[in-house]
Amino acid sequence: MMPFYYGSMVRSVPEYLRPRYDDQAHLLNALTFVVSSLLLASVNLYALVGVIDALLGVPLWVAIVVPVGSCSDLRETCRGPSSCAQRVP
């Protein structure tokens, strides 16, 4: 499929589908992506909490606050992913 997209001069599947369908389909695609990303992130966080609880015996609320807080601090320190990418050589 990639040569087909390359020949169409697009970089992603949503970019390919947008001219073929209306903006409602593009919005549905975006909302589906957001919901699936949030669900996947929550499942991964819950799995991480389970591992931390099983290995270290850390209470549930601490096991949730520490990973979420560290990700928030890292993002705030770097001012978003784009500025982090610019600092890395």
DOVOBA-141873 format. One record per residue: residue in three letters; x, y, z of N, C-alpha, C in turn. Coordinates in nm, 4 decimals. Example, Ala and Ser with C-alpha at 12.3 -4.5 7.8 and 13.67 -1.06 7.14 Angstrom:
BEGIN
<site><resn>ALA</resn><n_east>1.3190</n_east><n_north>-0.5690</n_north><n_up>0.7800</n_up><ca_east>1.2300</ca_east><ca_north>-0.4500</ca_north><ca_up>0.7800</ca_up><c_east>1.3200</c_east><c_north>-0.3300</c_north><c_up>0.7800</c_up></site>
<site><resn>SER</resn><n_east>1.2850</n_east><n_north>-0.2250</n_north><n_up>0.7080</n_up><ca_east>1.3670</ca_east><ca_north>-0.1060</ca_north><ca_up>0.7140</ca_up><c_east>1.2900</c_east><c_north>0.0030</c_north><c_up>0.7870</c_up></site>
//
This chain:
BEGIN
<site><resn>MET</resn><n_east>0.0809</n_east><n_north>-0.1204</n_north><n_up>0.0000</n_up><ca_east>0.0000</ca_east><ca_north>0.0000</ca_north><ca_up>0.0000</ca_up><c_east>0.0850</c_east><c_north>0.1265</c_north><c_up>0.0000</c_up></site>
<site><resn>MET</resn><n_east>0.2031</n_east><n_north>0.1212</n_north><n_up>0.0563</n_up><ca_east>0.2837</ca_east><ca_north>0.2425</ca_north><ca_up>0.0673</ca_up><c_east>0.3188</c_east><c_north>0.3037</c_north><c_up>-0.0685</c_up></site>
<site><resn>PRO</resn><n_east>0.3546</n_east><n_north>0.2256</n_north><n_up>-0.1704</n_up><ca_east>0.3794</ca_east><ca_north>0.2888</ca_north><ca_up>-0.3001</ca_up><c_east>0.2564</c_east><c_north>0.3600</c_north><c_up>-0.3550</c_up></site>
<site><resn>PHE</resn><n_east>0.1382</n_east><n_north>0.3078</n_north><n_up>-0.3241</n_up><ca_east>0.0158</ca_east><ca_north>0.3715</ca_north><ca_up>-0.3688</ca_up><c_east>-0.0011</c_east><c_north>0.5082</c_north><c_up>-0.3035</c_up></site>
<site><resn>TYR</resn><n_east>0.0232</n_east><n_north>0.5162</n_north><n_up>-0.1718</n_up><ca_east>0.0146</ca_east><ca_north>0.6445</ca_north><ca_up>-0.1022</ca_up><c_east>0.1257</c_east><c_north>0.7391</c_north><c_up>-0.1483</c_up></site>
<site><resn>TYR</resn><n_east>0.2432</n_east><n_north>0.6845</n_north><n_up>-0.1718</n_up><ca_east>0.3546</ca_east><ca_north>0.7673</ca_north><ca_up>-0.2184</ca_up><c_east>0.3230</c_east><c_north>0.8277</c_north><c_up>-0.3547</c_up></site>
<site><resn>GLY</resn><n_east>0.2616</n_east><n_north>0.7508</n_north><n_up>-0.4412</n_up><ca_east>0.2233</ca_east><ca_north>0.8016</ca_north><ca_up>-0.5725</ca_up><c_east>0.1147</c_east><c_north>0.9068</c_north><c_up>-0.5644</c_up></site>
<site><resn>SER</resn><n_east>0.0347</n_east><n_north>0.9024</n_north><n_up>-0.4580</n_up><ca_east>-0.0712</ca_east><ca_north>1.0017</ca_north><ca_up>-0.4387</ca_up><c_east>-0.0210</c_east><c_north>1.1283</c_north><c_up>-0.3707</c_up></site>
<site><resn>MET</resn><n_east>0.1065</n_east><n_north>1.1313</n_north><n_up>-0.3341</n_up><ca_east>0.1702</ca_east><ca_north>1.2476</ca_north><ca_up>-0.2691</ca_up><c_east>0.1056</c_east><c_north>1.2798</c_north><c_up>-0.1341</c_up></site>
<site><resn>VAL</resn><n_east>0.0761</n_east><n_north>1.1774</n_north><n_up>-0.0548</n_up><ca_east>0.0227</ca_east><ca_north>1.1960</ca_north><ca_up>0.0805</ca_up><c_east>0.1150</c_east><c_north>1.1265</c_north><c_up>0.1789</c_up></site>
<site><resn>ARG</resn><n_east>0.1053</n_east><n_north>1.1682</n_north><n_up>0.3060</n_up><ca_east>0.1923</ca_east><ca_north>1.1117</ca_north><ca_up>0.4091</ca_up><c_east>0.1200</c_east><c_north>1.0169</c_north><c_up>0.5032</c_up></site>
<site><resn>SER</resn><n_east>-0.0119</n_east><n_north>1.0159</n_north><n_up>0.5024</n_up><ca_east>-0.0851</ca_east><ca_north>0.9312</ca_north><ca_up>0.5955</ca_up><c_east>-0.2167</c_east><c_north>0.8861</c_north><c_up>0.5325</c_up></site>
<site><resn>VAL</resn><n_east>-0.2768</n_east><n_north>0.7858</n_north><n_up>0.5943</n_up><ca_east>-0.4049</ca_east><ca_north>0.7362</ca_north><ca_up>0.5472</ca_up><c_east>-0.5143</c_east><c_north>0.8416</c_north><c_up>0.5611</c_up></site>
<site><resn>PRO</resn><n_east>-0.5241</n_east><n_north>0.9130</n_north><n_up>0.6778</n_up><ca_east>-0.6272</ca_east><ca_north>1.0177</ca_north><ca_up>0.6855</ca_up><c_east>-0.6092</c_east><c_north>1.1273</c_north><c_up>0.5800</c_up></site>
<site><resn>GLU</resn><n_east>-0.4856</n_east><n_north>1.1596</n_north><n_up>0.5478</n_up><ca_east>-0.4613</ca_east><ca_north>1.2606</ca_north><ca_up>0.4450</ca_up><c_east>-0.5056</c_east><c_north>1.2106</c_north><c_up>0.3070</c_up></site>
<site><resn>TYR</resn><n_east>-0.4957</n_east><n_north>1.0816</n_north><n_up>0.2857</n_up><ca_east>-0.5420</ca_east><ca_north>1.0237</ca_north><ca_up>0.1600</ca_up><c_east>-0.6944</c_east><c_north>1.0202</c_north><c_up>0.1533</c_up></site>
<site><resn>LEU</resn><n_east>-0.7573</n_east><n_north>0.9881</n_north><n_up>0.2670</n_up><ca_east>-0.9024</ca_east><ca_north>0.9723</ca_north><ca_up>0.2690</ca_up><c_east>-0.9776</c_east><c_north>1.1046</c_north><c_up>0.2712</c_up></site>
<site><resn>ARG</resn><n_east>-0.9156</n_east><n_north>1.2121</n_north><n_up>0.3192</n_up><ca_east>-0.9864</ca_east><ca_north>1.3397</ca_north><ca_up>0.3343</ca_up><c_east>-1.0420</c_east><c_north>1.3935</c_north><c_up>0.2020</c_up></site>
<site><resn>PRO</resn><n_east>-0.9659</n_east><n_north>1.3946</n_north><n_up>0.0925</n_up><ca_east>-1.0250</ca_east><ca_north>1.4445</ca_north><ca_up>-0.0328</ca_up><c_east>-1.1340</c_east><c_north>1.3531</c_north><c_up>-0.0899</c_up></site>
<site><resn>ARG</resn><n_east>-1.1290</n_east><n_north>1.2264</n_north><n_up>-0.0548</n_up><ca_east>-1.2265</ca_east><ca_north>1.1323</ca_north><ca_up>-0.1099</ca_up><c_east>-1.3603</c_east><c_north>1.1371</c_north><c_up>-0.0378</c_up></site>
<site><resn>TYR</resn><n_east>-1.3581</n_east><n_north>1.1760</n_north><n_up>0.0908</n_up><ca_east>-1.4805</ca_east><ca_north>1.1809</ca_north><ca_up>0.1702</ca_up><c_east>-1.4975</c_east><c_north>1.3209</c_north><c_up>0.2267</c_up></site>
<site><resn>ASP</resn><n_east>-1.6068</n_east><n_north>1.3448</n_north><n_up>0.2962</n_up><ca_east>-1.6330</ca_east><ca_north>1.4786</ca_north><ca_up>0.3486</ca_up><c_east>-1.5624</c_east><c_north>1.4996</c_north><c_up>0.4831</c_up></site>
<site><resn>ASP</resn><n_east>-1.5807</n_east><n_north>1.6196</n_north><n_up>0.5390</n_up><ca_east>-1.5169</ca_east><ca_north>1.6528</ca_north><ca_up>0.6652</ca_up><c_east>-1.5746</c_east><c_north>1.5736</c_north><c_up>0.7819</c_up></site>
<site><resn>GLN</resn><n_east>-1.6979</n_east><n_north>1.5262</n_north><n_up>0.7698</n_up><ca_east>-1.7571</ca_east><ca_north>1.4452</ca_north><ca_up>0.8762</ca_up><c_east>-1.6810</c_east><c_north>1.3132</c_north><c_up>0.8924</c_up></site>
<site><resn>ALA</resn><n_east>-1.6405</n_east><n_north>1.2533</n_north><n_up>0.7826</n_up><ca_east>-1.5624</ca_east><ca_north>1.1294</ca_north><ca_up>0.7896</ca_up><c_east>-1.4257</c_east><c_north>1.1563</c_north><c_up>0.8514</c_up></site>
<site><resn>HIS</resn><n_east>-1.3678</n_east><n_north>1.2711</n_north><n_up>0.8175</n_up><ca_east>-1.2383</ca_east><ca_north>1.3083</ca_north><ca_up>0.8750</ca_up><c_east>-1.2524</c_east><c_north>1.3305</c_north><c_up>1.0256</c_up></site>
<site><resn>LEU</resn><n_east>-1.3595</n_east><n_north>1.3949</n_north><n_up>1.0693</n_up><ca_east>-1.3854</ca_east><ca_north>1.4175</ca_north><ca_up>1.2115</ca_up><c_east>-1.4075</c_east><c_north>1.2848</c_north><c_up>1.2836</c_up></site>
<site><resn>LEU</resn><n_east>-1.4827</n_east><n_north>1.1945</n_north><n_up>1.2231</n_up><ca_east>-1.5048</ca_east><ca_north>1.0632</ca_north><ca_up>1.2832</ca_up><c_east>-1.3733</c_east><c_north>0.9875</c_north><c_up>1.2979</c_up></site>
<site><resn>ASN</resn><n_east>-1.2884</n_east><n_north>0.9949</n_north><n_up>1.1978</n_up><ca_east>-1.1578</ca_east><ca_north>0.9306</ca_north><ca_up>1.2036</ca_up><c_east>-1.0743</c_east><c_north>0.9892</c_north><c_up>1.3166</c_up></site>
<site><resn>ALA</resn><n_east>-1.0751</n_east><n_north>1.1214</n_north><n_up>1.3317</n_up><ca_east>-0.9977</ca_east><ca_north>1.1866</ca_north><ca_up>1.4368</ca_up><c_east>-1.0503</c_east><c_north>1.1487</c_north><c_up>1.5752</c_up></site>
<site><resn>LEU</resn><n_east>-1.1819</n_east><n_north>1.1492</n_north><n_up>1.5928</n_up><ca_east>-1.2398</ca_east><ca_north>1.1131</ca_north><ca_up>1.7223</ca_up><c_east>-1.2125</c_east><c_north>0.9670</c_north><c_up>1.7574</c_up></site>
<site><resn>THR</resn><n_east>-1.2211</n_east><n_north>0.8800</n_north><n_up>1.6592</n_up><ca_east>-1.1909</ca_east><ca_north>0.7392</ca_north><ca_up>1.6822</ca_up><c_east>-1.0462</c_east><c_north>0.7209</c_north><c_up>1.7242</c_up></site>
<site><resn>PHE</resn><n_east>-0.9556</n_east><n_north>0.7948</n_north><n_up>1.6616</n_up><ca_east>-0.8146</ca_east><ca_north>0.7867</ca_north><ca_up>1.6971</ca_up><c_east>-0.7909</c_east><c_north>0.8359</c_north><c_up>1.8394</c_up></site>
<site><resn>VAL</resn><n_east>-0.8553</n_east><n_north>0.9461</n_north><n_up>1.8783</n_up><ca_east>-0.8387</ca_east><ca_north>1.0006</ca_north><ca_up>2.0132</ca_up><c_east>-0.8914</c_east><c_north>0.9026</c_north><c_up>2.1175</c_up></site>
<site><resn>VAL</resn><n_east>-1.0098</n_east><n_north>0.8492</n_north><n_up>2.0954</n_up><ca_east>-1.0688</ca_east><ca_north>0.7551</ca_north><ca_up>2.1919</ca_up><c_east>-0.9834</c_east><c_north>0.6295</c_north><c_up>2.2039</c_up></site>
<site><resn>SER</resn><n_east>-0.9376</n_east><n_north>0.5757</n_north><n_up>2.0918</n_up><ca_east>-0.8562</ca_east><ca_north>0.4545</ca_north><ca_up>2.0981</ca_up><c_east>-0.7210</c_east><c_north>0.4816</c_north><c_up>2.1643</c_up></site>
<site><resn>SER</resn><n_east>-0.6634</n_east><n_north>0.5992</n_north><n_up>2.1423</n_up><ca_east>-0.5372</ca_east><ca_north>0.6339</ca_north><ca_up>2.2071</ca_up><c_east>-0.5543</c_east><c_north>0.6469</c_north><c_up>2.3577</c_up></site>
<site><resn>LEU</resn><n_east>-0.6629</n_east><n_north>0.7104</n_north><n_up>2.4016</n_up><ca_east>-0.6882</ca_east><ca_north>0.7235</ca_north><ca_up>2.5451</ca_up><c_east>-0.7141</c_east><c_north>0.5881</c_north><c_up>2.6100</c_up></site>
<site><resn>LEU</resn><n_east>-0.7890</n_east><n_north>0.5021</n_north><n_up>2.5426</n_up><ca_east>-0.8131</ca_east><ca_north>0.3687</ca_north><ca_up>2.5980</ca_up><c_east>-0.6844</c_east><c_north>0.2880</c_north><c_up>2.6082</c_up></site>
<site><resn>LEU</resn><n_east>-0.6018</n_east><n_north>0.2950</n_north><n_up>2.5057</n_up><ca_east>-0.4754</ca_east><ca_north>0.2225</ca_north><ca_up>2.5077</ca_up><c_east>-0.3834</c_east><c_north>0.2757</c_north><c_up>2.6176</c_up></site>
<site><resn>ALA</resn><n_east>-0.3775</n_east><n_north>0.4077</n_north><n_up>2.6331</n_up><ca_east>-0.2941</ca_east><ca_north>0.4663</ca_north><ca_up>2.7380</ca_up><c_east>-0.3433</c_east><c_north>0.4255</c_north><c_up>2.8760</c_up></site>
<site><resn>SER</resn><n_east>-0.4747</n_east><n_north>0.4212</n_north><n_up>2.8956</n_up><ca_east>-0.5265</ca_east><ca_north>0.3833</ca_north><ca_up>3.0271</ca_up><c_east>-0.5001</c_east><c_north>0.2356</c_north><c_up>3.0565</c_up></site>
<site><resn>VAL</resn><n_east>-0.5108</n_east><n_north>0.1502</n_north><n_up>2.9574</n_up><ca_east>-0.4809</ca_east><ca_north>0.0081</ca_north><ca_up>2.9781</ca_up><c_east>-0.3326</c_east><c_north>-0.0101</c_north><c_up>3.0104</c_up></site>
<site><resn>ASN</resn><n_east>-0.2458</n_east><n_north>0.0610</n_north><n_up>2.9401</n_up><ca_east>-0.1026</ca_east><ca_north>0.0515</ca_north><ca_up>2.9678</ca_up><c_east>-0.0688</c_east><c_north>0.1034</c_north><c_up>3.1070</c_up></site>
<site><resn>LEU</resn><n_east>-0.1321</n_east><n_north>0.2129</n_north><n_up>3.1482</n_up><ca_east>-0.1080</ca_east><ca_north>0.2675</ca_north><ca_up>3.2815</ca_up><c_east>-0.1566</c_east><c_north>0.1696</c_north><c_up>3.3880</c_up></site>
<site><resn>TYR</resn><n_east>-0.2714</n_east><n_north>0.1088</n_north><n_up>3.3671</n_up><ca_east>-0.3234</ca_east><ca_north>0.0124</ca_north><ca_up>3.4639</ca_up><c_east>-0.2310</c_east><c_north>-0.1096</c_north><c_up>3.4731</c_up></site>
<site><resn>ALA</resn><n_east>-0.1768</n_east><n_north>-0.1538</n_north><n_up>3.3614</n_up><ca_east>-0.0830</ca_east><ca_north>-0.2660</ca_north><ca_up>3.3634</ca_up><c_east>0.0446</c_east><c_north>-0.2289</c_north><c_up>3.4384</c_up></site>
<site><resn>LEU</resn><n_east>0.0935</n_east><n_north>-0.1073</n_north><n_up>3.4174</n_up><ca_east>0.2118</ca_east><ca_north>-0.0603</ca_north><ca_up>3.4887</ca_up><c_east>0.1863</c_east><c_north>-0.0546</c_north><c_up>3.6388</c_up></site>
<site><resn>VAL</resn><n_east>0.0689</n_east><n_north>-0.0060</n_north><n_up>3.6771</n_up><ca_east>0.0315</ca_east><ca_north>0.0006</ca_north><ca_up>3.8184</ca_up><c_east>0.0255</c_east><c_north>-0.1400</c_north><c_up>3.8780</c_up></site>
<site><resn>GLY</resn><n_east>-0.0278</n_east><n_north>-0.2346</n_north><n_up>3.8042</n_up><ca_east>-0.0335</ca_east><ca_north>-0.3726</ca_north><ca_up>3.8527</ca_up><c_east>0.1041</c_east><c_north>-0.4322</c_north><c_up>3.8754</c_up></site>
<site><resn>VAL</resn><n_east>0.1972</n_east><n_north>-0.4037</n_north><n_up>3.7849</n_up><ca_east>0.3338</ca_east><ca_north>-0.4540</ca_north><ca_up>3.7988</ca_up><c_east>0.4022</c_east><c_north>-0.3886</c_north><c_up>3.9190</c_up></site>
<site><resn>ILE</resn><n_east>0.3870</n_east><n_north>-0.2563</n_north><n_up>3.9326</n_up><ca_east>0.4481</ca_east><ca_north>-0.1868</ca_north><ca_up>4.0460</ca_up><c_east>0.3911</c_east><c_north>-0.2380</c_north><c_up>4.1773</c_up></site>
<site><resn>ASP</resn><n_east>0.2606</n_east><n_north>-0.2611</n_north><n_up>4.1813</n_up><ca_east>0.1980</ca_east><ca_north>-0.3124</ca_north><ca_up>4.3026</ca_up><c_east>0.2466</c_east><c_north>-0.4534</c_north><c_up>4.3340</c_up></site>
<site><resn>ALA</resn><n_east>0.2575</n_east><n_north>-0.5385</n_north><n_up>4.2330</n_up><ca_east>0.2991</ca_east><ca_north>-0.6768</ca_north><ca_up>4.2552</ca_up><c_east>0.4458</c_east><c_north>-0.6867</c_north><c_up>4.2974</c_up></site>
<site><resn>LEU</resn><n_east>0.5319</n_east><n_north>-0.6067</n_north><n_up>4.2352</n_up><ca_east>0.6743</ca_east><ca_north>-0.6171</ca_north><ca_up>4.2643</ca_up><c_east>0.7165</c_east><c_north>-0.5409</c_north><c_up>4.3896</c_up></site>
<site><resn>LEU</resn><n_east>0.6613</n_east><n_north>-0.4226</n_north><n_up>4.4095</n_up><ca_east>0.7071</ca_east><ca_north>-0.3369</ca_north><ca_up>4.5178</ca_up><c_east>0.6078</c_east><c_north>-0.3227</c_north><c_up>4.6316</c_up></site>
<site><resn>GLY</resn><n_east>0.4838</n_east><n_north>-0.3618</n_north><n_up>4.6109</n_up><ca_east>0.3826</ca_east><ca_north>-0.3475</ca_north><ca_up>4.7140</ca_up><c_east>0.3429</c_east><c_north>-0.2027</c_north><c_up>4.7394</c_up></site>
<site><resn>VAL</resn><n_east>0.3571</n_east><n_north>-0.1190</n_north><n_up>4.6387</n_up><ca_east>0.3239</ca_east><ca_north>0.0227</ca_north><ca_up>4.6515</ca_up><c_east>0.1720</c_east><c_north>0.0381</c_north><c_up>4.6432</c_up></site>
<site><resn>PRO</resn><n_east>0.1127</n_east><n_north>0.1261</n_north><n_up>4.7252</n_up><ca_east>-0.0323</ca_east><ca_north>0.1467</ca_north><ca_up>4.7171</ca_up><c_east>-0.0758</c_east><c_north>0.1932</c_north><c_up>4.5779</c_up></site>
<site><resn>LEU</resn><n_east>-0.2006</n_east><n_north>0.1649</n_north><n_up>4.5466</n_up><ca_east>-0.2543</ca_east><ca_north>0.1942</ca_north><ca_up>4.4137</ca_up><c_east>-0.2424</c_east><c_north>0.3412</c_north><c_up>4.3776</c_up></site>
<site><resn>TRP</resn><n_east>-0.2799</n_east><n_north>0.4315</n_north><n_up>4.4673</n_up><ca_east>-0.2796</ca_east><ca_north>0.5735</ca_north><ca_up>4.4336</ca_up><c_east>-0.1381</c_east><c_north>0.6252</c_north><c_up>4.4102</c_up></site>
<site><resn>VAL</resn><n_east>-0.0400</n_east><n_north>0.5733</n_north><n_up>4.4834</n_up><ca_east>0.0993</ca_east><ca_north>0.6154</ca_north><ca_up>4.4609</ca_up><c_east>0.1483</c_east><c_north>0.5631</c_north><c_up>4.3264</c_up></site>
<site><resn>ALA</resn><n_east>0.1125</n_east><n_north>0.4389</n_north><n_up>4.2949</n_up><ca_east>0.1554</ca_east><ca_north>0.3792</ca_north><ca_up>4.1686</ca_up><c_east>0.0934</c_east><c_north>0.4498</c_north><c_up>4.0484</c_up></site>
<site><resn>ILE</resn><n_east>-0.0193</n_east><n_north>0.5173</n_north><n_up>4.0674</n_up><ca_east>-0.0806</ca_east><ca_north>0.5941</ca_north><ca_up>3.9584</ca_up><c_east>-0.0206</c_east><c_north>0.7338</c_north><c_up>3.9505</c_up></site>
<site><resn>VAL</resn><n_east>-0.0042</n_east><n_north>0.7996</n_north><n_up>4.0650</n_up><ca_east>0.0404</ca_east><ca_north>0.9394</ca_north><ca_up>4.0674</ca_up><c_east>0.1845</c_east><c_north>0.9536</c_north><c_up>4.0181</c_up></site>
<site><resn>VAL</resn><n_east>0.2728</n_east><n_north>0.8640</n_north><n_up>4.0552</n_up><ca_east>0.4145</ca_east><ca_north>0.8775</ca_north><ca_up>4.0190</ca_up><c_east>0.4372</c_east><c_north>0.8687</c_north><c_up>3.8677</c_up></site>
<site><resn>PRO</resn><n_east>0.3874</n_east><n_north>0.7664</n_north><n_up>3.7957</n_up><ca_east>0.4102</ca_east><ca_north>0.7648</ca_north><ca_up>3.6500</ca_up><c_east>0.3432</c_east><c_north>0.8814</c_north><c_up>3.5765</c_up></site>
<site><resn>VAL</resn><n_east>0.2204</n_east><n_north>0.9143</n_north><n_up>3.6166</n_up><ca_east>0.1507</ca_east><ca_north>1.0252</ca_north><ca_up>3.5503</ca_up><c_east>0.2221</c_east><c_north>1.1564</c_north><c_up>3.5794</c_up></site>
<site><resn>GLY</resn><n_east>0.2637</n_east><n_north>1.1753</n_north><n_up>3.7039</n_up><ca_east>0.3345</ca_east><ca_north>1.2979</ca_north><ca_up>3.7403</ca_up><c_east>0.4689</c_east><c_north>1.3108</c_north><c_up>3.6707</c_up></site>
<site><resn>SER</resn><n_east>0.5411</n_east><n_north>1.1995</n_north><n_up>3.6571</n_up><ca_east>0.6714</ca_east><ca_north>1.2067</ca_north><ca_up>3.5916</ca_up><c_east>0.6557</c_east><c_north>1.2379</c_north><c_up>3.4428</c_up></site>
<site><resn>CYS</resn><n_east>0.5531</n_east><n_north>1.1837</n_north><n_up>3.3780</n_up><ca_east>0.5290</ca_east><ca_north>1.2161</ca_north><ca_up>3.2372</ca_up><c_east>0.4889</c_east><c_north>1.3625</c_north><c_up>3.2218</c_up></site>
<site><resn>SER</resn><n_east>0.4072</n_east><n_north>1.4127</n_north><n_up>3.3139</n_up><ca_east>0.3659</ca_east><ca_north>1.5527</ca_north><ca_up>3.3075</ca_up><c_east>0.4843</c_east><c_north>1.6449</c_north><c_up>3.3299</c_up></site>
<site><resn>ASP</resn><n_east>0.5715</n_east><n_north>1.6108</n_north><n_up>3.4250</n_up><ca_east>0.6892</ca_east><ca_north>1.6927</ca_north><ca_up>3.4510</ca_up><c_east>0.7834</c_east><c_north>1.6938</c_north><c_up>3.3318</c_up></site>
<site><resn>LEU</resn><n_east>0.8045</n_east><n_north>1.5794</n_north><n_up>3.2716</n_up><ca_east>0.8922</ca_east><ca_north>1.5717</ca_north><ca_up>3.1547</ca_up><c_east>0.8368</c_east><c_north>1.6549</c_north><c_up>3.0402</c_up></site>
<site><resn>ARG</resn><n_east>0.7087</n_east><n_north>1.6474</n_north><n_up>3.0175</n_up><ca_east>0.6471</ca_east><ca_north>1.7243</ca_north><ca_up>2.9093</ca_up><c_east>0.6550</c_east><c_north>1.8739</c_north><c_up>2.9385</c_up></site>
<site><resn>GLU</resn><n_east>0.6331</n_east><n_north>1.9116</n_north><n_up>3.0639</n_up><ca_east>0.6382</ca_east><ca_north>2.0520</ca_north><ca_up>3.1003</ca_up><c_east>0.7810</c_east><c_north>2.1057</c_north><c_up>3.0920</c_up></site>
<site><resn>THR</resn><n_east>0.8772</n_east><n_north>2.0238</n_north><n_up>3.1308</n_up><ca_east>1.0172</ca_east><ca_north>2.0652</ca_north><ca_up>3.1251</ca_up><c_east>1.0613</c_east><c_north>2.0893</c_north><c_up>2.9817</c_up></site>
<site><resn>CYS</resn><n_east>1.0209</n_east><n_north>2.0020</n_north><n_up>2.8934</n_up><ca_east>1.0617</ca_east><ca_north>2.0133</ca_north><ca_up>2.7529</ca_up><c_east>0.9718</c_east><c_north>2.1060</c_north><c_up>2.6724</c_up></site>
<site><resn>ARG</resn><n_east>0.8635</n_east><n_north>2.1537</n_north><n_up>2.7311</n_up><ca_east>0.7656</ca_east><ca_north>2.2391</ca_north><ca_up>2.6632</ca_up><c_east>0.7076</c_east><c_north>2.1710</c_north><c_up>2.5396</c_up></site>
<site><resn>GLY</resn><n_east>0.6740</n_east><n_north>2.0452</n_north><n_up>2.5564</n_up><ca_east>0.6102</ca_east><ca_north>1.9729</ca_north><ca_up>2.4475</ca_up><c_east>0.7087</c_east><c_north>1.8881</c_north><c_up>2.3706</c_up></site>
<site><resn>PRO</resn><n_east>0.6576</n_east><n_north>1.7943</n_north><n_up>2.2921</n_up><ca_east>0.7451</ca_east><ca_north>1.7031</ca_north><ca_up>2.2190</ca_up><c_east>0.8260</c_east><c_north>1.7691</c_north><c_up>2.1090</c_up></site>
<site><resn>SER</resn><n_east>0.7781</n_east><n_north>1.8773</n_north><n_up>2.0517</n_up><ca_east>0.8527</ca_east><ca_north>1.9386</ca_north><ca_up>1.9420</ca_up><c_east>0.9815</c_east><c_north>2.0028</c_north><c_up>1.9923</c_up></site>
<site><resn>SER</resn><n_east>0.9786</n_east><n_north>2.0661</n_north><n_up>2.1111</n_up><ca_east>1.1000</ca_east><ca_north>2.1287</ca_north><ca_up>2.1614</ca_up><c_east>1.1996</c_east><c_north>2.0243</c_north><c_up>2.2095</c_up></site>
<site><resn>CYS</resn><n_east>1.1498</n_east><n_north>1.9094</n_north><n_up>2.2572</n_up><ca_east>1.2400</ca_east><ca_north>1.8010</ca_north><ca_up>2.2983</ca_up><c_east>1.3160</c_east><c_north>1.7472</c_north><c_up>2.1775</c_up></site>
<site><resn>ALA</resn><n_east>1.2466</n_east><n_north>1.7348</n_north><n_up>2.0659</n_up><ca_east>1.3105</ca_east><ca_north>1.6829</ca_north><ca_up>1.9451</ca_up><c_east>1.4174</c_east><c_north>1.7778</c_north><c_up>1.8937</c_up></site>
<site><resn>GLN</resn><n_east>1.3995</n_east><n_north>1.9066</n_north><n_up>1.9177</n_up><ca_east>1.4986</ca_east><ca_north>2.0032</ca_north><ca_up>1.8697</ca_up><c_east>1.6240</c_east><c_north>2.0020</c_north><c_up>1.9549</c_up></site>
<site><resn>ARG</resn><n_east>1.6139</n_east><n_north>1.9645</n_north><n_up>2.0821</n_up><ca_east>1.7297</ca_east><ca_north>1.9646</ca_north><ca_up>2.1707</ca_up><c_east>1.8172</c_east><c_north>1.8426</c_north><c_up>2.1548</c_up></site>
<site><resn>VAL</resn><n_east>1.7604</n_east><n_north>1.7331</n_north><n_up>2.1062</n_up><ca_east>1.8375</ca_east><ca_north>1.6107</ca_north><ca_up>2.0929</ca_up><c_east>1.9244</c_east><c_north>1.6206</c_north><c_up>1.9697</c_up></site>
<site><resn>PRO</resn><n_east>2.0556</n_east><n_north>1.5944</n_north><n_up>1.9844</n_up><ca_east>2.1437</ca_east><ca_north>1.6046</ca_north><ca_up>1.8656</ca_up><c_east>2.1223</c_east><c_north>1.4912</c_north><c_up>1.7682</c_up></site>
//
